[in-house]
Amino acid sequence: MNPLRTTPPPKDSSTPLKKTLTTSLLYFFILGDVLGAGVYVLVGQVAAESGGAVWAPLLVALCLALLTAASYAELVTKYPRAGGASHYATLAYGPFLGFLAGFCMLAAGIVSVAALTRGFGGDYLSEFITLPAVLVTIVFLTALALLNARGIRESTRANVVATVIEVSGLLLVVGLGAWIVLRGDGDTGKLTDLGTSREGPVTAVLSGAVLAYYSFVGFETSVNVAEETRDPRRSYPRALFGALLTAGAVYVLVGVAAAVAVPTGQLTESSGPLLEVVRGAGGVPTELFSAIALVAVANGALLTGIMSSRLAYGMARDGLLPRFLTKVLPGRRTPWAAIATTTALSLALALTGDVSTLASTLVLLLLAVFFLVNTSLLVLRRDTVSQDHFRAPTLVPVLGALSCVLLATQIERDVWWRGLIVLAVGAGLGAIAATRSRRSS
């Protein structure tokens, strides 16, 4: 374990990454990543677990996500550099757990991009044009990689437009749900319908919160662009909490609209539950939602790709991955080697296999990461820095770590087996990285 020490303030001259992100751009970055494709398909599954009151598990999930977000806010403003959870765990526990945290994040990000790529080339795209899946996959990932390599500013500006479209689509659902109620076709009694035939209210809400928690995943990716933020100590907490609260408000309203507008059975059986609201209201072309879903998927893949490349860059700079991944474009100052490598891995997954079984382990992997982040914060409280930074109450990281354990107990056994395999691979590679780190020190 590395001894804790007084850390000097970071200097701008020490980083090759360009500082271009403002508070507003960072806010839209986080909001766009949280308001991803998941919300368009998860509402029905949440209803199946919790009952008609879909808003309740969404609200519980928001509260749990805010606990870990507060820990991230303190760590990011204290150590504003790429690497995120990997960097914090390395400072707190040494290179082994640092590598394991980064490996889990990196694996989740690469698989997520591959899964979103396959989703982009599926039924939503078929509403407009039919193309070979291989062609769509290659073109889609190449375009995302080029936009990522062009620069963080260009990528986040594209994200602002995409986020506005995503939010507009969700607000449309809220408006249509209100219209259904006003014309007398809604069932407001569903808003208090908690529990299923299998589970009581408390257990049902907790089970639904596990799925709903996935809808809030994405805020942690912003850690890896903190180094490219102009004033992370001031901007990051505002952007993080603002984006999460905005997303939470939108999700709760969407949950209310879906619950009152569509019978629970119909909602749970649909693969496009929000489309059922559009159909029930009438007057809005269903093709519109296909277009919005495509934008959501593409935006989520872009932001996750940015996270993966910055995380790989940060881990390489910490000596946990090959130094080749620290190479940046001379003019653009973007990590081209990390972008190319993570894109290639996502491409391989998207072209050669069904990643849906791996995607189900994302929540488990991220809960492991979040547990390490919350406990790392408690350890690093003994480390002092000269610059001011956000500070969360001590109870917050404690509750954040406990919430990760609580949610992990609700995950199915089959998912646990797949997650343990990924963790075992990461542990093996982490042992190698830790050995190399000791030899070089």
C-alpha positions in Angstrom: 0.0 0.0 0.0 1.4 3.4 -0.9 1.9 5.7 2.0 -0.4 8.8 2.0 1.3 12.0 1.5 0.7 15.7 1.1 -0.2 16.2 -2.5 0.9 19.4 -4.3 -1.7 21.2 -6.4 -1.8 20.1 -10.1 -0.1 22.4 -12.6 -1.5 23.1 -16.0 1.9 22.6 -17.6 2.0 19.0 -16.3 -0.8 17.7 -18.6 -0.8 17.3 -22.3 -4.6 17.4 -22.4 -6.3 20.7 -23.4 -8.6 22.4 -20.9 -11.7 23.4 -22.8 -14.7 22.3 -20.8 -16.9 24.9 -19.1 -19.5 24.2 -16.4 -22.3 24.2 -18.9 -20.5 21.8 -21.3 -19.7 19.5 -18.4 -23.3 19.7 -17.2 -24.6 18.6 -20.7 -21.8 15.9 -20.9 -23.1 14.3 -17.6 -26.7 14.8 -18.4 -26.3 13.3 -21.9 -24.5 10.3 -20.5 -27.1 9.7 -17.8 -30.1 10.2 -20.1 -29.0 7.4 -22.3 -30.8 4.7 -24.3 -31.6 2.7 -21.1 -34.6 4.9 -20.1 -36.3 4.1 -23.4 -36.5 0.4 -22.6 -36.2 0.0 -18.8 -39.4 1.5 -17.7 -41.4 -1.7 -18.5 -38.8 -3.9 -16.7 -38.9 -1.7 -13.6 -42.7 -1.9 -13.6 -42.4 -5.7 -13.8 -40.3 -5.7 -10.7 -42.0 -3.0 -8.6 -45.6 -2.7 -9.8 -47.4 0.2 -11.3 -45.7 2.9 -9.2 -42.6 3.1 -11.5 -41.7 6.5 -10.0 -40.8 5.0 -6.6 -37.8 2.8 -7.5 -36.6 5.6 -9.8 -36.6 8.0 -6.9 -34.9 5.5 -4.6 -32.2 4.9 -7.3 -31.6 8.6 -7.6 -31.0 9.0 -3.9 -28.5 6.0 -3.9 -26.7 7.4 -6.9 -26.3 10.8 -5.2 -24.4 9.2 -2.4 -21.7 7.9 -4.6 -21.8 11.0 -6.7 -20.9 13.1 -3.7 -17.8 10.9 -3.1 -16.8 11.4 -6.7 -17.3 15.2 -6.3 -14.8 15.3 -3.4 -12.3 13.1 -5.1 -12.5 14.9 -8.5 -12.0 18.3 -7.0 -9.2 17.0 -4.8 -7.4 15.1 -7.5 -8.5 16.6 -10.9 -6.9 14.3 -13.4 -7.9 11.6 -15.8 -8.0 8.0 -14.5 -10.9 8.4 -12.1 -11.7 5.4 -9.9 -8.4 3.7 -10.9 -6.4 6.7 -9.7 -8.3 7.1 -6.4 -8.0 3.4 -5.6 -4.3 3.5 -6.4 -3.7 6.4 -4.1 -5.7 4.7 -1.3 -4.8 1.0 -1.7 -2.0 0.7 -4.1 -1.6 -0.5 -7.7 -3.5 -3.8 -7.4 -6.9 -2.4 -6.4 -6.2 0.6 -8.6 -5.8 -1.6 -11.6 -8.9 -3.7 -10.6 -11.1 -0.6 -10.4 -9.8 0.7 -13.7 -10.2 -2.6 -15.3 -13.8 -3.0 -14.2 -14.6 0.5 -15.5 -12.7 -0.1 -18.8 -14.4 -3.5 -19.4 -17.8 -2.0 -18.7 -17.2 0.9 -21.0 -15.9 -1.2 -23.9 -18.8 -3.7 -23.6 -21.3 -0.8 -23.3 -20.1 0.8 -26.5 -20.3 -2.5 -28.3 -23.8 -3.2 -27.0 -25.0 0.3 -28.0 -23.4 -0.1 -31.4 -25.5 -3.3 -32.0 -28.5 -1.5 -30.7 -28.0 1.3 -33.1 -28.0 -1.1 -36.1 -31.1 -2.9 -34.9 -34.9 -2.2 -35.1 -34.7 1.5 -34.6 -32.5 2.0 -37.7 -34.6 -0.5 -39.6 -37.5 1.9 -39.4 -35.7 4.1 -41.9 -33.2 2.0 -43.8 -31.9 -1.6 -43.9 -28.1 -2.1 -44.1 -25.7 -4.9 -43.4 -25.0 -5.1 -39.7 -21.2 -5.3 -40.3 -21.3 -2.1 -42.4 -23.3 -0.2 -39.8 -21.0 -1.3 -37.0 -17.8 -0.3 -38.8 -19.1 3.1 -40.0 -20.8 3.9 -36.7 -17.7 3.2 -34.5 -15.3 4.8 -37.0 -17.4 8.0 -37.0 -17.5 8.0 -33.2 -13.7 7.5 -32.9 -13.0 10.4 -35.4 -15.3 12.7 -33.5 -13.6 11.7 -30.2 -10.1 12.2 -31.7 -11.0 15.6 -33.2 -11.4 17.0 -29.7 -13.4 17.0 -26.4 -14.9 20.4 -27.3 -16.3 19.1 -30.6 -17.6 15.9 -29.0 -19.3 17.7 -26.1 -20.9 20.3 -28.4 -22.4 17.4 -30.4 -23.5 16.0 -27.1 -25.3 19.2 -26.3 -27.5 18.9 -29.4 -28.1 15.2 -28.8 -29.0 15.8 -25.2 -31.6 18.5 -26.1 -33.2 15.9 -28.5 -33.2 13.2 -25.9 -34.7 15.4 -23.2 -37.3 16.8 -25.7 -38.4 13.2 -26.4 -38.7 12.4 -22.7 -40.6 15.6 -22.1 -42.9 14.7 -25.0 -43.8 11.5 -23.2 -44.5 13.5 -20.0 -46.7 15.8 -21.9 -48.6 13.0 -23.7 -49.1 11.3 -20.3 -50.6 14.5 -18.9 -52.9 14.8 -22.0 -54.1 11.2 -21.5 -55.0 12.0 -17.9 -56.7 15.3 -18.8 -59.0 13.6 -21.4 -60.0 11.0 -18.8 -58.2 7.9 -20.1 -55.5 7.7 -17.5 -55.4 5.6 -14.3 -53.9 7.7 -11.5 -54.5 4.8 -9.0 -51.5 3.1 -10.5 -49.3 5.7 -8.8 -49.7 4.0 -5.5 -49.6 0.5 -6.8 -46.5 -0.9 -5.1 -45.6 -4.6 -5.0 -46.2 -7.6 -7.2 -47.7 -11.1 -6.8 -44.3 -12.3 -5.9 -42.9 -9.5 -3.7 -44.2 -7.1 -1.1 -43.9 -3.3 -1.5 -40.5 -2.8 0.1 -38.8 -5.8 -1.6 -40.4 -4.9 -4.9 -39.2 -1.3 -4.8 -35.7 -2.4 -4.0 -35.7 -4.9 -6.9 -37.0 -2.2 -9.2 -34.3 0.2 -7.9 -31.5 -2.2 -9.1 -32.8 -1.8 -12.7 -33.5 1.9 -12.2 -30.0 2.4 -10.9 -28.7 1.5 -14.3 -30.6 4.5 -15.7 -28.4 6.8 -13.6 -25.1 5.1 -14.4 -23.0 7.5 -16.6 -22.2 10.2 -14.1 -19.0 8.4 -13.2 -17.7 8.8 -16.8 -17.3 12.5 -16.3 -14.5 11.9 -13.9 -12.2 11.1 -16.8 -12.6 14.5 -18.4 -12.0 16.5 -15.2 -8.5 17.2 -16.4 -9.9 18.9 -19.5 -12.2 21.1 -17.4 -11.2 24.7 -17.0 -12.0 24.9 -13.3 -12.9 21.5 -12.0 -13.0 22.5 -8.3 -15.8 25.0 -9.0 -17.4 23.4 -12.1 -17.6 19.7 -11.3 -19.9 19.6 -8.3 -22.3 22.1 -9.9 -22.4 20.2 -13.1 -22.6 16.7 -11.4 -25.4 17.4 -9.0 -27.3 19.6 -11.4 -27.2 16.9 -14.1 -28.2 14.1 -11.7 -31.1 16.1 -10.2 -32.3 17.1 -13.7 -32.2 13.5 -14.9 -33.9 12.3 -11.7 -36.8 14.8 -12.2 -37.2 13.8 -15.8 -37.1 10.1 -15.0 -39.7 10.4 -12.2 -42.1 12.3 -14.5 -41.6 9.8 -17.2 -42.4 7.0 -14.7 -45.5 8.8 -13.6 -46.6 9.3 -17.3 -46.0 5.7 -18.2 -47.8 4.4 -15.1 -51.0 6.4 -15.6 -51.1 6.1 -19.4 -50.5 2.4 -20.0 -51.8 -0.6 -18.2 -49.0 -2.3 -16.2 -49.3 -5.6 -18.0 -49.0 -3.9 -21.4 -46.1 -1.8 -20.1 -44.1 -4.8 -18.8 -44.6 -6.8 -22.1 -43.4 -4.1 -24.4 -39.8 -3.8 -25.6 -40.5 -0.1 -26.3 -42.6 1.0 -23.3 -42.5 4.7 -24.0 -43.7 4.0 -27.5 -46.8 2.6 -25.9 -47.5 6.1 -24.3 -47.1 7.7 -27.7 -49.5 5.2 -29.3 -52.0 5.6 -26.5 -52.0 9.4 -26.8 -52.2 9.5 -30.6 -51.3 12.4 -32.8 -47.5 11.9 -32.8 -45.8 9.7 -35.4 -44.2 6.6 -33.9 -41.3 7.1 -36.3 -40.4 10.2 -34.3 -39.5 8.0 -31.3 -37.3 5.7 -33.4 -35.3 8.8 -34.5 -35.0 10.0 -30.9 -33.9 6.5 -29.7 -31.2 6.5 -32.4 -29.9 9.8 -31.2 -29.9 8.5 -27.6 -28.0 5.4 -28.5 -25.4 7.3 -30.6 -24.9 9.9 -27.9 -24.5 7.3 -25.2 -21.9 5.4 -27.3 -20.0 8.6 -28.0 -19.8 9.7 -24.3 -18.9 6.2 -23.2 -16.2 6.0 -25.8 -14.8 9.3 -24.5 -14.8 7.8 -21.0 -13.1 4.6 -22.1 -10.3 6.3 -24.0 -9.6 8.8 -21.2 -9.6 6.0 -18.6 -7.2 4.0 -20.6 -5.0 7.1 -21.0 -5.0 7.8 -17.3 -4.3 4.1 -16.3 -1.4 4.1 -18.8 0.0 7.2 -17.3 -0.1 5.7 -13.8 1.9 2.7 -15.2 -1.1 0.3 -15.0 -1.4 -0.2 -18.8 1.2 0.0 -21.6 2.8 3.5 -22.1 1.8 3.4 -25.7 -1.7 4.4 -24.6 -0.5 7.8 -23.4 0.3 9.0 -26.9 -1.6 12.1 -28.0 -2.2 13.9 -31.3 0.3 16.8 -31.5 -2.2 19.4 -32.7 -5.4 18.2 -31.2 -3.8 16.9 -27.9 -6.3 14.1 -27.7 -5.3 10.5 -26.7 -5.4 8.9 -30.1 -3.7 5.6 -29.1 -6.3 5.0 -26.3 -9.1 6.0 -28.7 -7.9 3.6 -31.4 -7.4 0.7 -28.9 -10.7 1.0 -27.1 -12.6 1.4 -30.4 -10.9 -1.7 -31.8 -11.9 -3.8 -28.8 -15.5 -2.5 -29.0 -15.5 -3.3 -32.7 -14.3 -6.8 -32.1 -17.0 -7.4 -29.5 -19.8 -5.9 -31.7 -18.7 -8.0 -34.8 -17.9 -11.3 -33.3 -20.4 -12.0 -30.5 -23.6 -11.4 -28.7 -22.7 -8.9 -25.9 -26.1 -8.9 -24.3 -25.0 -11.5 -21.7 -21.9 -9.4 -20.9 -23.9 -6.2 -20.7 -25.9 -7.6 -17.8 -22.8 -7.6 -15.7 -22.3 -3.8 -16.1 -24.2 -2.9 -12.9 -22.3 -5.5 -10.8 -18.9 -4.3 -12.1 -19.8 -0.7 -11.5 -21.1 -1.5 -8.0 -17.6 -3.0 -7.3 -16.0 0.2 -8.6 -18.4 2.5 -6.6 -17.6 0.5 -3.4 -13.9 1.1 -3.9 -14.5 4.8 -4.7 -16.5 5.3 -1.5 -14.0 3.5 0.7 -11.1 5.1 -1.0 -12.5 8.5 0.0 -12.5 7.5 3.6 -8.9 6.4 3.4 -7.8 9.5 1.5 -9.2 11.8 4.1 -5.8 11.5 5.7 -4.2 12.9 2.6 -4.0 16.7 2.4 -3.8 19.0 -0.6 -3.1 22.7 -0.7 -6.1 23.7 -2.9 -9.7 24.1 -1.8 -12.0 21.3 -2.8 -15.6 20.0 -2.3 -16.0 17.9 0.9 -18.8 15.5 1.6 -20.0 14.7 5.1 -18.3 11.5 6.4 -21.6 9.7 6.6 -22.1 10.0 2.8 -19.3 7.7 1.6 -20.2 5.2 4.4 -23.8 5.1 3.2 -22.6 5.0 -0.4 -20.5 1.9 0.2 -23.4 0.2 2.1 -25.8 1.1 -0.8 -23.5 -0.8 -3.2 -23.5 -3.9 -1.0 -27.3 -3.6 -0.7 -27.9 -3.4 -4.4 -25.4 -6.2 -5.1 -27.5 -8.6 -2.9 -30.4 -8.0 -5.3 -28.4 -9.1 -8.4 -29.2 -12.6 -9.8 -26.8 -15.5 -9.3 -26.1 -16.0 -13.0 -24.9 -12.4 -13.3 -22.7 -12.9 -10.3 -20.9 -15.8 -12.0 -20.2 -13.8 -15.1 -19.1 -10.8 -13.0 -16.8 -13.0 -11.0 -15.1 -14.2 -14.1 -14.4 -10.7 -15.2 -13.1 -9.8 -11.8 -10.9 -12.8 -11.8 -9.3 -11.8 -15.1 -8.8 -8.2 -13.7 -7.3 -9.6 -10.5 -4.8 -11.6 -12.5 -3.7 -8.7 -14.6 -3.8 -6.5 -11.5 -1.3 -8.7 -9.8 1.1 -8.4 -12.8 0.7 -4.6 -12.8 1.3 -4.5 -9.0 4.5 -6.6 -9.3 5.8 -4.4 -12.1 5.0 -1.3 -10.1 7.0 -2.6 -7.1 10.0 -3.5 -9.2 10.1 -0.1 -10.9 9.8 1.8 -7.6 
